[in-house]
Amino acid sequence: MLFIGNADSHTRTVVMPAMLLIVLFFGLAPLQGFAQTQACATGIQVTFVSASPGSVTVGNTLTVDFQVVTYSLEEYLGCVSNPVTGLQTGSFILSPEGAPLASMLGALQSSQATEHNDVPLSPGAKLGEYLAEFQVTQNDPTGNVLVYVKAESLQTTIKGTVHIGPATNVSSVQTEDTSDFSAVDVRVKEQPSVWAQLMQSNVLPLLILAALIILIILISVLARRKRKPSSKQ
């Protein structure tokens, strides 16, 4: 009986680790299969777009802060984002904000949309972040405006492969990040009144001087007429 008991104990000692290994193997197998079959978005992806200042006057500078990544499929991890570095230029769309613009192609649905192409980019505070600055012109729409990163305006080469993106125009409406905001209030520069323009120029002092000269001449003429003796006998 003692021998049998020891045999059962030895059997359990061998069988339990083997069963544990089998459970772990079959438990991890679905995860591995999931990671290998999961699809990742291809090309350059814009995940964050913000524009500042929130209110800008025509003729002033607008700054666009945006983040760019590509996705790779990693075993057990699925799609992993990788910051994109080395971008030199990008293009941007300014389009009136409205309900139709909530769609991916909304910026193209407005005839008032304008483009700022091939704007130089500077690196932001972290990898994959970029800053672009351009002047708001009289041709740009005014009022509530959405700023988009233009579709397929970003290009870089990664491991010998050319990556282009984003696939569509992207504003803060299209990103999943809720902390970005690319809507701005574009205002037309107020024209000063005629009086204000005169006050700010050298024309007003000249006009005043000319008026004083004319007044002196008129007073002088009137005084001479009064002193002129009558020709009647």
MARMILUM-812221 format. One line per 5 residues: number of its first residue (from 1); their letters; for each residue x, y, z of N, C-alpha, C. Coordinates in nm, 4 decimals, padded with zeros to 6 digits, always signed. Each point is the difference from the previous one (the first is absolute). Layout:
BEGIN
NUM) A) X,Y,Z,X,Y,Z,X,Y,Z ~ ...
***
This chain:
BEGIN
1) MLFIG) +00.0830,-00.1206,+00.0000,-00.0830,+00.1206,+00.0000,+00.0862,+00.1251,+00.0000 ~ +00.1086,-00.0035,+00.0749,+00.0896,+00.1148,+00.0042,+00.0613,+00.0246,-00.1356 ~ +00.0355,-00.1095,-00.0684,+00.0612,+00.0130,-00.1333,-00.0988,+00.0588,-00.0989 ~ -00.1263,-00.0451,+00.0099,-00.1039,+00.0508,-00.0890,-00.0245,+00.1471,+00.0247 ~ -00.0018,+00.0369,+00.1302,-00.0215,+00.1412,+00.0341,+00.1106,+00.0853,-00.0552
6) NADSH) +00.1222,-00.0458,+00.0140,+00.1120,+00.0775,-00.0530,-00.0077,+00.0102,-00.1519 ~ -00.0442,-00.1065,-00.0654,-00.0130,+00.0022,-00.1459,-00.1033,+00.1022,-00.0435 ~ -00.1151,+00.0064,+00.0700,-00.1034,+00.0988,-00.0334,+00.0523,+00.1417,+00.0173 ~ +00.0759,+00.0212,+00.1051,+00.0561,+00.1330,+00.0249,+00.0980,+00.0375,-00.1103 ~ +00.0804,-00.0960,-00.0412,+00.0979,+00.0259,-00.1065,-00.0706,+00.0293,-00.1330
11) TRTVV) -00.1083,-00.0742,-00.0240,-00.0755,+00.0205,-00.1246,-00.0601,+00.1394,-00.0044 ~ -00.0580,+00.0418,+00.1147,-00.0601,+00.1337,+00.0048,+00.1061,+00.1068,-00.0201 ~ +00.1185,-00.0246,+00.0553,+00.1082,+00.0978,-00.0129,+00.0409,+00.0194,-00.1457 ~ -00.0068,-00.1058,-00.0780,+00.0388,+00.0066,-00.1407,-00.1140,+00.0530,-00.0864 ~ -00.1213,-00.0432,+00.0278,-00.1147,+00.0315,-00.0849,-00.0421,+00.1460,+00.0132
16) MPAML) +00.0005,+00.0585,+00.1196,-00.0508,+00.1353,+00.0221,+00.0784,+00.1052,-00.0794 ~ +00.1348,-00.0019,+00.0046,+00.0719,+00.0985,-00.0827,-00.0259,-00.0183,-00.1485 ~ -00.0153,-00.1264,-00.0428,-00.0259,-00.0232,-00.1420,-00.1346,+00.0583,-00.0409 ~ -00.1010,-00.0167,+00.0840,-00.1320,+00.0554,-00.0285,+00.0046,+00.1527,-00.0016 ~ +00.0772,+00.0570,+00.0920,+00.0125,+00.1452,+00.0055,+00.0620,+00.0541,-00.1287
21) LIVLF) +00.1015,-00.0679,-00.0494,+00.0634,+00.0422,-00.1248,-00.0975,-00.0081,-00.1174 ~ -00.0811,-00.1066,-00.0006,-00.0984,-00.0148,-00.1082,-00.1018,+00.1138,+00.0030 ~ -00.0453,+00.0345,+00.1221,-00.0984,+00.1086,+00.0138,+00.0588,+00.1321,-00.0460 ~ +00.1242,+00.0280,+00.0404,+00.0647,+00.1242,-00.0412,+00.0186,+00.0057,-00.1508 ~ +00.0377,-00.1143,-00.0587,+00.0229,-00.0032,-00.1443,-00.1273,+00.0314,-00.0768
26) FGLAP) -00.1105,-00.0682,+00.0366,-00.1251,+00.0221,-00.0713,-00.0622,+00.1343,+00.0353 ~ +00.0342,+00.0527,+00.1183,-00.0519,+00.1321,+00.0376,+00.0681,+00.1108,-00.0769 ~ +00.1289,-00.0137,-00.0265,+00.0732,+00.1028,-00.0722,-00.0185,-00.0095,-00.1503 ~ -00.0339,-00.1190,-00.0479,-00.0137,-00.0195,-00.1434,-00.1031,+00.0934,-00.0623 ~ -00.1198,+00.0184,+00.0599,-00.0966,+00.0942,-00.0592,+00.0540,+00.1416,-00.0034
31) LQGFA) +00.0767,+00.0416,+00.1059,+00.0554,+00.1355,+00.0024,+00.0982,+00.0190,-00.1130 ~ +00.0825,-00.1014,-00.0221,+00.0983,+00.0097,-00.1071,-00.0697,+00.0077,-00.1355 ~ -00.1011,-00.0816,-00.0180,-00.0742,+00.0035,-00.1252,-00.0683,+00.1329,-00.0205 ~ -00.0522,+00.0604,+00.1085,-00.0675,+00.1299,-00.0106,+00.0978,+00.1072,-00.0425 ~ +00.1183,-00.0008,+00.0597,+00.0985,+00.1028,-00.0323,+00.0466,-00.0129,-00.1431
36) QTQAC) +00.0073,-00.1215,-00.0509,+00.0500,-00.0192,-00.1349,-00.1048,+00.0319,-00.1059 ~ -00.1273,-00.0109,+00.0352,-00.1042,+00.0226,-00.0996,-00.0626,+00.1381,+00.0123 ~ +00.0304,+00.0759,+00.1057,-00.0586,+00.1318,+00.0174,+00.0527,+00.0945,-00.1080 ~ -00.0900,+00.0817,-00.0578,+00.0389,+00.0923,-00.1069,+00.0361,+00.1357,+00.0594 ~ +00.1062,+00.0611,-00.0531,+00.0423,+00.1334,+00.0419,-00.0240,+00.0989,-00.1133
41) ATGIQ) -00.0271,+00.1228,+00.0379,-00.0130,+00.1063,-00.0998,+00.1351,+00.0218,-00.0674 ~ -00.0027,+00.0190,-00.1295,+00.1247,+00.0175,-00.0752,+00.0233,+00.1472,-00.0312 ~ +00.1252,+00.0332,-00.0304,+00.0333,+00.1373,-00.0340,+00.0122,+00.0893,+00.1215 ~ +00.0231,+00.1266,-00.0255,+00.0148,+00.0990,+00.1070,-00.1371,+00.0365,+00.0566 ~ -00.0105,+00.0020,+00.1324,-00.1242,+00.0332,+00.0685,+00.0201,+00.1256,+00.0852
46) VTFVS) -00.0938,+00.0931,-00.0073,+00.0020,+00.1193,+00.0850,-00.0948,-00.0247,+00.1167 ~ +00.0527,+00.0027,+00.1210,-00.0793,-00.0363,+00.1180,-00.0377,+00.1188,+00.0867 ~ +00.0534,+00.1189,-00.0319,-00.0251,+00.1183,+00.0843,+00.0174,+00.1240,-00.0862 ~ -00.0971,+00.0935,+00.0062,+00.0100,+00.1263,-00.0746,-00.0555,+00.1134,+00.0857 ~ +00.0823,+00.0999,+00.0270,-00.0449,+00.1188,+00.0720,+00.0517,+00.1236,-00.0715
51) ASPGS) -00.0791,+00.1075,+00.0053,+00.0387,+00.1264,-00.0625,-00.0081,+00.1117,+00.1032 ~ +00.0930,+00.0924,-00.0073,+00.0021,+00.1137,+00.0920,+00.0527,+00.1238,-00.0730 ~ -00.0406,+00.1194,+00.0427,-00.0937,+00.0266,+00.1084,-00.1439,-00.0338,-00.0389 ~ -00.0869,-00.0033,+00.0989,-00.1389,-00.0341,-00.0271,-00.0715,+00.1058,-00.0807 ~ +00.0503,+00.1225,+00.0042,-00.0550,+00.1093,-00.0791,+00.1150,+00.0697,-00.0706
56) VTVGN) -00.0076,+00.0104,-00.1321,+00.1097,+00.0574,-00.0781,-00.0555,+00.0984,-00.1015 ~ +00.0704,+00.1104,-00.0178,-00.0397,+00.1022,-00.0964,+00.0723,-00.0233,-00.1323 ~ -00.0710,+00.0257,-00.1093,+00.0604,-00.0136,-00.1324,+00.1296,+00.0811,-00.0051 ~ +00.1061,-00.0634,-00.0476,+00.1302,+00.0638,-00.0053,+00.0936,-00.0471,+00.1085 ~ -00.0564,-00.0653,+00.1039,+00.0823,-00.0517,+00.1090,+00.0331,-00.1476,-00.0214
61) TLTVD) +00.0835,-00.0544,+00.0883,+00.0520,-00.1363,-00.0158,-00.0821,-00.1015,+00.0780 ~ -00.0252,-00.1136,-00.0632,-00.0703,-00.1116,+00.0633,+00.0986,-00.1150,+00.0176 ~ -00.0022,-00.0631,+00.1176,+00.0888,-00.1119,+00.0304,-00.0812,-00.1290,+00.0115 ~ +00.0433,-00.1039,-00.0717,-00.0662,-00.1309,+00.0053,+00.0943,-00.0987,+00.0665 ~ -00.0477,-00.0638,+00.1057,+00.0751,-00.1017,+00.0744,-00.0662,-00.1349,-00.0278
66) FQVVT) +00.0755,-00.0947,-00.0579,-00.0607,-00.1288,-00.0309,+00.1003,-00.1134,+00.0237 ~ -00.0545,-00.1217,+00.0184,+00.0819,-00.1171,+00.0291,-00.0215,-00.1067,-00.1069 ~ +00.1096,-00.0664,-00.0380,-00.0014,-00.0938,-00.1115,+00.0603,-00.1335,+00.0437 ~ -00.0660,-00.1107,-00.0362,+00.0501,-00.1335,+00.0339,-00.0231,-00.0940,-00.1178 ~ +00.0696,-00.1132,+00.0039,-00.0332,-00.1155,-00.0833,-00.0261,-00.1164,+00.0953
71) YSLEE) -00.0694,-00.1042,-00.0492,-00.0316,-00.1156,+00.0837,+00.0711,-00.1241,-00.0534 ~ +00.0492,-00.0796,+00.0948,+00.0616,-00.1284,-00.0349,-00.0643,-00.1096,+00.0844 ~ -00.0045,-00.1205,-00.0578,-00.0607,-00.1137,+00.0689,+00.1070,-00.0749,+00.0775 ~ -00.0124,-00.0009,+00.1331,+00.0964,-00.0661,+00.0866,-00.0635,-00.1237,+00.0631 ~ +00.0782,-00.1080,+00.0083,-00.0501,-00.1247,+00.0559,-00.0428,+00.0199,+00.1443
76) YLGCV) -00.1171,-00.0491,+00.0337,-00.0623,+00.0088,+00.1330,-00.0494,+00.1407,+00.0345 ~ +00.0470,+00.1045,-00.0683,-00.0380,+00.1379,+00.0335,-00.1010,+00.0580,-00.0981 ~ -00.0089,-00.0573,-00.1186,-00.0913,+00.0536,-00.0998,+00.0603,+00.1223,-00.0676 ~ -00.0842,+00.0974,-00.0349,+00.0450,+00.1215,-00.0678,+00.0687,+00.0942,+00.0987 ~ +00.1212,+00.0359,-00.0328,+00.0780,+00.0897,+00.0848,+00.0310,+00.1266,-00.0798
81) SNPVT) -00.0218,+00.1177,+00.0614,+00.0269,+00.1257,-00.0686,+00.1474,+00.0360,+00.0113 ~ +00.0546,+00.0524,-00.1091,+00.1390,+00.0425,-00.0046,+00.0068,+00.1437,-00.0483 ~ +00.0603,+00.0917,+00.0772,+00.0066,+00.1397,-00.0427,+00.0792,+00.0153,-00.1290 ~ -00.0476,+00.0876,-00.0866,+00.0651,+00.0247,-00.1286,+00.0933,+00.1204,+00.0141 ~ +00.1243,-00.0162,-00.0371,+00.0978,+00.1086,+00.0053,+00.0478,+00.0339,-00.1410
86) GLQTG) +00.0581,+00.1173,-00.0143,+00.0613,+00.0375,-00.1271,-00.0898,+00.0690,-00.0996 ~ -00.1245,+00.0325,+00.0367,-00.0866,+00.0716,-00.0933,+00.0510,+00.1427,-00.0194 ~ -00.0036,+00.0486,-00.1223,+00.0533,+00.1330,-00.0327,-00.1104,+00.1019,-00.0289 ~ -00.1026,-00.0410,-00.0732,-00.1079,+00.0915,-00.0359,-00.1349,-00.0695,+00.0147 ~ -00.1036,+00.0808,+00.0058,-00.1362,-00.0507,+00.0059,-00.0951,+00.1039,-00.0570
91) SFILS) -00.1202,-00.0425,-00.0357,-00.1000,+00.0919,-00.0550,-00.1234,-00.0006,+00.0884 ~ -00.0715,+00.1146,-00.0001,-00.1114,+00.0182,+00.0921,-00.1182,+00.0643,-00.0728 ~ -00.1191,-00.0335,+00.0470,-00.1242,+00.0520,-00.0569,-00.0739,+00.0786,+00.1067 ~ -00.0494,+00.1183,-00.0373,-00.0867,+00.0790,+00.0857,-00.1388,-00.0012,-00.0620 ~ -00.0984,-00.0478,+00.0751,-00.1348,-00.0139,-00.0541,-00.1021,+00.0467,+00.1033
96) PEGAP) -00.1061,+00.0691,-00.0459,-00.1036,+00.0432,+00.0939,-00.0546,-00.1178,+00.0791 ~ -00.0158,+00.0199,+00.1295,-00.0498,-00.1067,+00.0871,-00.1502,-00.0121,-00.0154 ~ -00.0493,-00.1229,-00.0041,-00.1429,-00.0229,-00.0128,-00.0307,-00.1469,+00.0110 ~ -00.1280,-00.0339,+00.0031,-00.0413,-00.1394,+00.0158,+00.0553,-00.0917,-00.1084 ~ +00.0011,+00.0401,-00.1266,+00.0534,-00.0915,-00.1031,+00.1475,-00.0304,+00.0182
101) LASML) +00.0716,+00.0867,+00.0727,+00.1437,-00.0190,+00.0138,+00.0355,-00.1060,+00.1020 ~ -00.0993,-00.0575,+00.0658,+00.0283,-00.1046,+00.0971,+00.0430,-00.1296,-00.0679 ~ -00.0235,-00.0113,-00.1302,+00.0411,-00.1200,-00.0708,+00.1461,+00.0085,-00.0383 ~ +00.0567,-00.1122,-00.0396,+00.1413,-00.0060,-00.0340,+00.0354,+00.0925,-00.1160 ~ -00.0916,+00.0166,-00.0949,+00.0274,+00.0808,-00.1171,-00.0690,+00.1350,+00.0084
106) GALQS) -00.0341,+00.0404,+00.1214,-00.0752,+00.1241,+00.0177,+00.0687,+00.1217,-00.0551 ~ +00.1321,+00.0071,+00.0128,+00.0718,+00.1187,-00.0455,-00.0130,+00.0199,-00.1490 ~ -00.0229,-00.1081,-00.0745,-00.0106,+00.0107,-00.1444,-00.1402,+00.0393,-00.0438 ~ -00.0953,+00.0046,+00.0928,-00.1375,+00.0294,-00.0360,-00.0282,+00.1496,-00.0002 ~ +00.0969,+00.0825,+00.0362,-00.0205,+00.1439,+00.0039,+00.0813,+00.0671,-00.1094
111) SQATE) -00.0691,+00.0835,-00.0794,+00.0698,+00.0732,-00.1062,+00.0876,+00.1103,+00.0572 ~ -00.0198,+00.0329,+00.1278,+00.0770,+00.1063,+00.0635,+00.1291,-00.0515,+00.0625 ~ +00.0231,-00.1297,-00.0027,+00.1203,-00.0568,+00.0599,+00.1232,+00.0467,-00.0756 ~ +00.1057,+00.0288,+00.0750,+00.1264,+00.0423,-00.0605,+00.1127,-00.0909,+00.0481 ~ +00.1088,-00.0025,-00.0755,+00.1125,-00.0875,+00.0316,+00.1277,+00.0805,+00.0207
116) HNDVP) +00.0816,-00.0478,+00.0939,+00.1347,+00.0530,+00.0219,+00.0940,-00.1189,-00.0209 ~ +00.0628,-00.0035,-00.1159,+00.0764,-00.1179,-00.0418,+00.1489,+00.0136,+00.0314 ~ +00.0613,-00.1164,+00.0262,+00.1450,-00.0108,+00.0199,+00.0524,+00.0980,+00.1051 ~ -00.0675,+00.0000,+00.1143,+00.0422,+00.0851,+00.1113,+00.1164,-00.0683,+00.0730 ~ +00.1102,+00.0704,+00.0256,+00.1117,-00.0615,+00.0740,-00.0440,-00.0437,+00.1403
121) LSPGA) +00.0510,-00.1155,+00.0429,-00.0340,-00.0546,+00.1313,+00.1218,+00.0061,+00.0916 ~ -00.0258,+00.0219,+00.1287,+00.1054,-00.0071,+00.1007,-00.0402,-00.1026,+00.1052 ~ +00.0968,-00.0744,+00.0565,-00.0333,-00.1032,+00.0994,-00.0615,+00.0605,+00.1252 ~ -00.0936,-00.0744,+00.0597,-00.0611,+00.0424,+00.1246,+00.0782,-00.0489,+00.1203 ~ -00.0675,-00.0025,+00.1156,+00.0663,-00.0348,+00.1250,+00.0280,-00.1496,+00.0118
126) KLGEY) -00.0704,-00.0832,-00.0761,+00.0215,-00.1441,+00.0090,+00.0036,-00.0603,-00.1390 ~ +00.0484,-00.1239,-00.0077,+00.0125,-00.0674,-00.1278,-00.1366,-00.0131,-00.0678 ~ -00.0029,+00.0285,-00.1285,-00.1243,-00.0108,-00.0748,-00.0855,+00.1243,+00.0053 ~ +00.0422,+00.1024,+00.0746,-00.0761,+00.1244,+00.0102,+00.0640,+00.1057,-00.0902 ~ -00.0850,+00.0773,-00.0708,+00.0491,+00.1016,-00.0924,-00.0781,+00.1294,+00.0177
131) LAEFQ) +00.0685,+00.1105,-00.0328,-00.0615,+00.1326,+00.0036,+00.0117,+00.0622,-00.1386 ~ -00.1094,+00.0617,-00.0445,-00.0012,+00.0713,-00.1278,-00.0565,+00.1392,+00.0231 ~ +00.0612,+00.0998,-00.0626,-00.0464,+00.1376,+00.0128,-00.0214,+00.0588,-00.1400 ~ -00.1137,+00.0657,-00.0188,-00.0267,+00.0689,-00.1264,-00.0927,+00.1176,+00.0262 ~ +00.0031,+00.0939,-00.0922,-00.0770,+00.1235,+00.0149,-00.1407,-00.0185,-00.0553
136) VTQND) -00.0982,+00.0462,+00.0758,-00.1385,-00.0017,-00.0465,-00.0183,+00.1164,-00.0973 ~ -00.0512,-00.0297,-00.1191,-00.0117,+00.1012,-00.1045,-00.1462,+00.0406,-00.0209 ~ -00.0186,+00.1007,-00.0835,-00.1348,+00.0474,-00.0302,-00.0792,-00.1029,-00.0789 ~ +00.0685,-00.0948,-00.0628,-00.0705,-00.1039,-00.0760,-00.0579,-00.1086,+00.0889 ~ +00.0484,-00.0097,+00.1243,-00.0479,-00.1048,+00.0910,-00.1401,+00.0321,+00.0493
141) PTGNV) -00.0787,-00.1038,+00.0326,-00.1344,+00.0233,+00.0542,+00.0069,+00.0662,+00.1363 ~ -00.1027,+00.0743,+00.0328,-00.0062,+00.0676,+00.1296,-00.1126,-00.0589,+00.0846 ~ -00.0012,+00.0380,+00.1273,-00.0975,-00.0568,+00.0929,+00.0563,-00.1256,+00.0638 ~ -00.0876,-00.0949,+00.0323,+00.0428,-00.1266,+00.0603,+00.0594,-00.0908,-00.1082 ~ +00.1279,-00.0314,+00.0144,+00.0737,-00.0737,-00.1023,+00.0667,-00.1225,+00.0616
146) LVYVK) -00.0039,-00.1117,-00.0725,+00.0711,-00.1207,+00.0415,+00.1307,-00.0110,-00.0783 ~ +00.1068,-00.0350,+00.0699,+00.1305,-00.0186,-00.0625,+00.0246,-00.1493,-00.0162 ~ +00.0306,-00.0421,-00.1220,+00.0239,-00.1405,-00.0325,+00.1446,-00.0201,-00.0444 ~ +00.0572,-00.1148,+00.0332,+00.1206,-00.0466,-00.0670,-00.0462,-00.0636,-00.1303 ~ +00.0514,+00.0488,-00.1119,-00.0482,-00.0428,-00.1311,+00.0362,-00.1457,-00.0281
151) AESLQ) -00.0915,-00.0701,-00.0631,+00.0207,-00.1410,-00.0343,+00.1215,-00.0171,-00.0903 ~ +00.0813,-00.1013,+00.0323,+00.1168,-00.0401,-00.0789,+00.1009,+00.1127,-00.0197 ~ +00.0068,+00.0903,+00.0969,+00.0974,+00.1105,-00.0092,+00.1261,-00.0273,+00.0811 ~ +00.0027,-00.1117,+00.0743,+00.1162,-00.0350,+00.0816,+00.0675,-00.1222,-00.0615 ~ +00.1314,+00.0031,-00.0070,+00.0722,-00.1111,-00.0615,+00.1342,-00.0205,+00.0689
156) TTIKG) +00.0337,-00.1264,+00.0242,+00.1298,-00.0351,+00.0575,+00.0374,-00.1413,-00.0428 ~ +00.1266,-00.0331,+00.0143,+00.0485,-00.1337,-00.0347,+00.0441,-00.0716,+00.1265 ~ -00.0578,-00.1179,+00.0246,+00.0318,-00.0793,+00.1188,+00.0481,-00.1367,-00.0443 ~ +00.1246,-00.0322,+00.0318,+00.0601,-00.1280,-00.0369,-00.0140,-00.0273,-00.1489 ~ +00.0265,+00.1032,-00.0796,-00.0025,-00.0159,-00.1441,-00.1379,+00.0053,-00.0622
161) TVHIG) -00.1044,+00.0145,+00.0802,-00.1365,+00.0043,-00.0509,-00.0564,+00.1410,+00.0138 ~ -00.0582,+00.0523,-00.1070,-00.0589,+00.1336,+00.0019,-00.1393,-00.0082,+00.0640 ~ -00.0214,+00.0833,+00.1002,-00.1302,+00.0080,+00.0677,-00.0612,+00.1364,-00.0291 ~ -00.1277,+00.0004,-00.0408,-00.0719,+00.1231,-00.0315,-00.1300,+00.0027,+00.0806 ~ -00.0387,+00.1183,+00.0424,-00.1247,+00.0123,+00.0740,-00.0288,+00.1450,+00.0336
166) PATNV) -00.1065,+00.0230,+00.0722,-00.1047,-00.0959,+00.0383,-00.0880,-00.0352,-00.1198 ~ -00.0787,-00.1027,+00.0146,-00.0837,-00.0447,-00.1117,-00.1094,+00.1006,-00.0320 ~ -00.0465,+00.0750,+00.1005,-00.1040,+00.1015,-00.0191,+00.0408,+00.1266,+00.0734 ~ -00.0708,+00.1087,-00.0259,+00.0242,+00.1236,+00.0734,-00.0345,-00.0219,+00.1476 ~ +00.0877,+00.0453,+00.0886,-00.0189,-00.0275,+00.1428,+00.0025,+00.1302,+00.0795
171) SSVQT) -00.1080,+00.0263,+00.0719,-00.0065,+00.1080,+00.0980,-00.0221,-00.0638,+00.1363 ~ -00.0215,+00.0820,+00.1016,-00.0257,-00.0555,+00.1334,-00.1323,-00.0761,+00.0044 ~ -00.0872,+00.0240,-00.0969,-00.1272,-00.0728,-00.0054,+00.0231,-00.1466,-00.0336 ~ +00.0998,-00.0268,-00.0840,+00.0226,-00.1365,-00.0466,+00.0887,-00.0826,+00.0934 ~ +00.0750,+00.0609,+00.0891,+00.0885,-00.0762,+00.0879,-00.0769,-00.0582,+00.1177
176) EDTSD) +00.0561,-00.1061,+00.0570,-00.0612,-00.0599,+00.1188,+00.0426,+00.0717,+00.1275 ~ +00.1051,+00.0791,-00.0077,+00.0493,+00.0749,+00.1153,-00.0955,+00.1150,+00.0292 ~ -00.0535,+00.0037,+00.1209,-00.0973,+00.1044,+00.0358,+00.0661,+00.1265,+00.0544 ~ +00.1318,+00.0007,+00.0118,+00.0684,+00.1172,+00.0554,+00.0416,+00.0996,-00.1074 ~ -00.0107,-00.0374,-00.1281,+00.0409,+00.0929,-00.1052,-00.1179,+00.0862,-00.0430
181) FSAVD) +00.0305,+00.1134,-00.0650,-00.1046,+00.0939,-00.0421,+00.0558,+00.0849,-00.1136 ~ -00.0486,-00.0216,-00.1216,+00.0538,+00.0725,-00.1147,-00.0990,+00.0994,-00.0596 ~ -00.1014,+00.0399,+00.0781,-00.0932,+00.1033,-00.0451,+00.0514,+00.1366,+00.0438 ~ -00.0027,+00.0970,-00.0902,+00.0459,+00.1359,+00.0309,-00.1028,+00.1000,-00.0500 ~ +00.0024,+00.1183,+00.0595,-00.0860,+00.1109,-00.0407,+00.0857,+00.0965,-00.0813
186) VRVKE) -00.0231,+00.0024,-00.1306,+00.0771,+00.0877,-00.0881,-00.0759,+00.1313,-00.0168 ~ +00.0646,+00.1098,+00.0337,-00.0655,+00.1310,-00.0045,+00.0652,+00.0893,-00.1043 ~ -00.0825,+00.0848,-00.0593,+00.0502,+00.0966,-00.0969,+00.0515,+00.1216,+00.0760 ~ +00.1147,+00.0501,-00.0422,+00.0578,+00.1162,+00.0654,-00.0878,+00.1219,-00.0233 ~ -00.0395,+00.0675,+00.1084,-00.0870,+00.1159,-00.0113,+00.0752,+00.1172,-00.0616
191) QPSVW) -00.0645,+00.0639,-00.0997,+00.0599,+00.1159,-00.0652,-00.0253,+00.1249,+00.0838 ~ +00.1036,+00.0786,+00.0299,-00.0206,+00.1227,+00.0782,-00.0808,+00.1023,-00.0780 ~ -00.0699,+00.0866,+00.0722,-00.0791,+00.1042,-00.0637,+00.0909,+00.1027,-00.0673 ~ -00.0607,+00.0839,-00.0838,+00.0772,+00.1033,-00.0691,+00.0665,+00.0925,+00.0998 ~ -00.0750,+00.0354,+00.1054,+00.0553,+00.0897,+00.1027,+00.1185,-00.0650,+00.0706
196) AQLMQ) -00.0133,-00.1314,+00.0300,+00.1097,-00.0710,+00.0666,+00.1218,-00.0076,-00.0902 ~ -00.0240,-00.0204,-00.1297,+00.1116,-00.0038,-00.0934,+00.0709,+00.1349,-00.0074 ~ -00.0783,+00.1089,+00.0055,+00.0598,+00.1332,-00.0020,+00.0812,+00.0258,+00.1258 ~ -00.0532,-00.0471,+00.1147,+00.0699,+00.0203,+00.1272,+00.1315,-00.0774,+00.0043 ~ +00.0047,-00.1168,-00.0675,+00.1189,-00.0840,+00.0041,+00.1026,+00.0381,-00.1063
201) SNVLP) -00.0351,+00.0947,-00.0878,+00.0910,+00.0381,-00.1077,+00.0431,+00.1452,+00.0161 ~ +00.0808,+00.0480,-00.0945,+00.0462,+00.1391,+00.0011,-00.0923,+00.0916,-00.0793 ~ -00.1105,-00.0547,-00.0506,-00.0903,+00.0801,-00.0822,-00.0728,+00.1041,+00.0836 ~ -00.0432,-00.0384,+00.1221,-00.0796,+00.0915,+00.0828,+00.0749,+00.1283,+00.0345 ~ +00.1230,-00.0060,+00.0467,+00.0711,+00.1258,+00.0279,+00.0131,+00.0889,-00.1232
206) LLILA) +00.0219,-00.0604,-00.1181,+00.0105,+00.0791,-00.1228,-00.1322,+00.0668,-00.0339 ~ -00.1106,-00.0733,+00.0219,-00.1312,+00.0582,-00.0264,-00.0280,+00.1174,+00.0944 ~ +00.0366,-00.0179,+00.1257,-00.0213,+00.1081,+00.0969,+00.0832,+00.1225,-00.0363 ~ +00.1249,-00.0219,-00.0381,+00.0872,+00.1103,-00.0401,-00.0553,+00.0706,-00.1227 ~ -00.0473,-00.0799,-00.0979,-00.0571,+00.0618,-00.1198,-00.1244,+00.0805,+00.0333
211) ALIIL) -00.0824,-00.0519,+00.0918,-00.1210,+00.0723,+00.0394,+00.0346,+00.1313,+00.0704 ~ +00.1026,-00.0004,+00.0839,+00.0419,+00.1228,+00.0683,+00.0519,+00.1043,-00.0992 ~ +00.0772,-00.0460,-00.0987,+00.0525,+00.0924,-00.1015,-00.1137,+00.0640,-00.0786 ~ -00.0976,-00.0837,-00.0404,-00.1144,+00.0532,-00.0753,-00.0787,+00.0989,+00.0856 ~ -00.0161,-00.0329,+00.1306,-00.0741,+00.0892,+00.0892,+00.0722,+00.1338,+00.0152
216) IILIS) +00.1314,-00.0035,+00.0144,+00.0785,+00.1239,+00.0129,-00.0118,+00.0840,-00.1255 ~ +00.0048,-00.0679,-00.1165,-00.0119,+00.0732,-00.1260,-00.1371,+00.0674,-00.0106 ~ -00.1059,-00.0723,+00.0375,-00.1348,+00.0573,-00.0066,-00.0141,+00.1187,+00.0936 ~ +00.0536,-00.0120,+00.1220,-00.0072,+00.1115,+00.0956,+00.0762,+00.1208,-00.0529 ~ +00.1164,-00.0261,-00.0604,+00.0802,+00.1091,-00.0548,-00.0740,+00.0708,-00.1129
221) VLARR) -00.0644,-00.0773,-00.0889,-00.0745,+00.0604,-00.1112,-00.1154,+00.0832,+00.0507 ~ -00.0735,-00.0507,+00.0977,-00.1136,+00.0739,+00.0543,+00.0450,+00.1282,+00.0691 ~ +00.1133,-00.0068,+00.0688,+00.0502,+00.1195,+00.0695,+00.0408,+00.1076,-00.1000 ~ +00.0591,-00.0394,-00.1090,+00.0407,+00.0962,-00.1015,-00.1201,+00.0668,-00.0651 ~ -00.1049,-00.0765,-00.0205,-00.1193,+00.0579,-00.0607,-00.0631,+00.1053,+00.0914
226) KRKPS) +00.0048,-00.0242,+00.1303,-00.0585,+00.0966,+00.0923,+00.0801,+00.1295,+00.0054 ~ +00.1349,-00.0119,-00.0137,+00.0838,+00.1194,+00.0073,+00.0093,+00.0755,-00.1303 ~ -00.0444,-00.0567,-00.1114,+00.0084,+00.0637,-00.1294,-00.0927,+00.1218,-00.0067 ~ +00.0528,+00.1212,-00.0296,-00.0856,+00.1220,-00.0020,-00.1007,-00.0059,-00.1153 ~ -00.1129,+00.0673,+00.0205,-00.1034,+00.0024,-00.1022,+00.0424,+00.0921,-00.1131
231) SKQ) -00.0287,-00.0338,-00.1237,+00.0370,+00.0798,-00.1162,-00.1041,+00.1046,-00.0338 ~ -00.1101,+00.0063,+00.0747,-00.1068,+00.0954,-00.0271,+00.0392,+00.1377,+00.0553 ~ -00.0344,+00.1151,-00.0707,+00.0233,+00.1360,+00.0430,-00.1037,+00.0405,+00.1035
***
